[in-house]
Structure formats: structure tokens, C-alpha cells
Amino acid sequence: MSVSIVVGSQWGDEGKGKIVDLLSSKFDIVARYQGGANAGHTIQIGDKKYIFHLIPSGILHENVICVIGNGVVIEPQALLDEIDMLEKNGINIEGRLFISHNAHLIMPYHKLLDSINEKGTQKIGTTGRGIGPSYIDKYARRGIRIADLLNKETLKEKIRKNLEEKNNLLTKMYDRDELDVEAIIDECIKFDERIDKYITDTSAYLNDAIINKKSVLLEGAQGALLDVDHGTYPYVTSSNPTSGGACTGTGIPPTKISEIIGIVKAYTTRVGLGPFPTELFDEDGEKLGRIGAEFGATTGRPRRCGWFDAFLVNYSRKINGIERVVITKLDVLGYFDEIKVCTGYEINGKKLKYFPTSEAELNAAKPIYETMKGWKQDISNARSYDELPQEAKEYLTFISEKCGFEIKYISVGPKRSQTIEL
């Protein structure tokens, strides 16, 4: 029995899609445990590129079962688009995709309210996919769940009740037109007709699988520093991408978890607003973004770029329980004469003992850097650790020691084949 969790160790966009795809061949089941279509997990096989927002990245392996857990919020059209894309590419998902009956739906009013809020004065840089408003309704105990699709009369009653409140808000506060209640009900019924065969009690399914010695890989979205409890609040997502969220988002007890794998980008990026102590506004920052093709798979927005932050990743290691990591995008650093690594922060000349998560402290924090020699060499064709330049090995050793983790894999490009196993 093996239950492993894959966690993004920074602000997301660490390359989890490729790594989950890579690891999936060793597992029977891959389950997504939180987030929604705000995720964009990219997998490149040869010249073919796949982007998944909801369906787990293990779906491209024909013998792997994929589960969308109860902690995920599901946008109906996004899910149907992914199913259609897989079928168009000849990938059979019959009997291989299961959707939790307890997962919540992202309704049209969630997306509309999200976009309105992001145009206001207190925007935080969300994807506008309705994730936050859907989780708000979930915790306010008025959300629409997949299970509600199974009872048409209950579904209609809940939607009408919700829309009475939402339309009142839209018309009186935001001067918008009312949403059509019947049209939304019809959309939900049509959606149910498409996905009914995938709906199951995924918590029971996963726990039975574990009892029967099946191996399970739990896939998170976003990154630990976007966790609503442990991230750089309020510039966070509305769920728990940290390892603890894997248990609540799937119904698997923590006693069954055997390993937590951190995905760590060789430098640091962030999408949207929020503090970013090592962010670069110079030629080096532009170079990282250009060479690393740092554009969001979901939104297309350019990512902010900066040097590797060992202080941040060490904090992430502790709150997630990470012991082994995968280093991604090491190849991008092969174009620099010098590479800097942040080993700590200081505020007003005083070195901090612990990573701060308050906005005020992070905005005031100044990174403490150590400079390393770059390798000025294309390493994208390296397939073993011995093929890496000495400077690249020294860089990996340095960040491993500063962060307190063991490196298991090194990614030197977007393709499956561009991976080194240690």
C-alpha cells in the first residue's frame, strides 16, 4: 500500500502536471484533492501538449484510474471541455474517471461575482473562474453539490433559493441584469446527463482501494504559499493546497499517507498580486520569464519572476512534511553568468527567524542573497546526474542543504523524457 501526495512548494506553477504524469505510471490511482479550473497542469509528450484544469494529470496513462475528489470545485463546462478533448485525442476514459458526489459546482453566478470583485478596488489577482465564490457558498452551507444533480426537484429548489439572493445582489448592488433561473437549471440537468456515469462515492472507493493494496497518488493544485491558512494571506487561493488538504479533499485518513513529494521550481514565480521578496524587475527577471516561457496555462497572464527563495521553500517543507522533492526548470538557469539564492530575510537590518506570512512584514522584508557561479550551458539533453555541469551540481547541493530536503528527480525540460532520476 502506498499513498503519496504531490504538493506545489512555492506559489504554484512549479510543474506539477508533468511530474504527476511522470509518476503516474507507478500508481494505480491518481486523485485530485482541491482547487478548480483555476489550475493549469501542462503535460508535453513528444510534440503534443495537453493542459488539464480539473481531470488529474494521470489520465494519459491507460491503466491509471483518475478521481476528482470532494475538495475540488467543478466548473461544468470546463470539465466537459476536458472530457471532449480527451475523446477527440482517442484517450478512453470509460471506467477510468470517477467524480465525487460531494464535490461542489461552480455556478454561473459564481463566475460573474468573481469577475465583478476583481474589477473592484480590493482585487487580489484571481483567475476569475468563480473558485472563491463557490467555496464561500460551500462553507456558508448553501452550495450546490454533484449529489444535488441526482434529485431534480431538490436541485431546482436550491438553485431558485440561491438565485433569489444572488439576483438581488446583482441588481441592487452591482446594477446588473438578473440571471435566468430556468436556463441555469436546464444547464445543470444537461450536465448531469453527461457525467452521471462518472459520479461515485470517491472516499469509499479510495479507502477500499487502499485496503486492497492499490497505490494512490494525490495531486494538489496551486502551491503551499497560496494556501488559505498558511499562505501569504489575503493573496491566496480559497482552499488548502498543502498536504493537509489532501486528506480532507479525498476522505483518506492521514494515517494512510506514506510519502509527501514537493515540486520545487529552480527559481521563483508568482501569478497575480501579493508580496514577492525575491521578485526581479531587471533584465534577469525578464530573461527568466522569456526563457522559462512563464505564462499561466489557465489565464495566459505573464508570471512574475525572481531568484530561488530557500527561506520560503524551507517554510513550505516544514508545513507540508516534505522530505523528497522534484526540482523543475533547472535548464532555464543555464543562461546566467551568476545565480542568486535567497537564504533569509531581514527587516530594518534584523534577520528574521521564521518566514512571515503577514502582508506588511513580507512587503518590508529584504532578501539576503548568496551568489553562485552559473554554468552557461544548455542542459536540456542531460539524462543523468553525471552529465550535469559541476556548477549545476553545486547549485542543487546548495539549495538542498539550505532547504533540508532530498532531491529525487530533476526536470530539464517540459517533455517526459527530459527528466533525471537520482
Secondary structure, 3 states (H helix, E strand, C coil): CEEEEEEECCCCCCCHHHHHHHHHCCCCEEEECCECCCCCEEEEECCEEEEECCCCHHHHCCCCEEEECCCEEECHHHHHHHHHHHHHCCCCCCCCEEEECCCEECCHHHHHHHHHHHCCCCCCCCCCCCHHHHHHHHHCCCCCEHHHHHCHHHHHHHHHHHHHHHHHHHHHCCCCCCCCHHHHHHHHHHHHHHHHHHEECHHHHHHHHHHCCCEEEEECCCCHHHCCCCCCCCCCCCCCCCHHHHHHCCCCCHHHCCEEEEEEECCEEECCCCCCCCECCCHHHHHHHHHCCCECCCCCCECEEECEEHHHHHHHHHHHCCCEEEEECHHHHHHCCEEEEEEEEEECCEECCCCCCCHHHHHHCEEEEEEEECCCCCCCCCCCHHHCCHHHHHHHHHHHHHHCCEEEEEECCCECCCEEEC
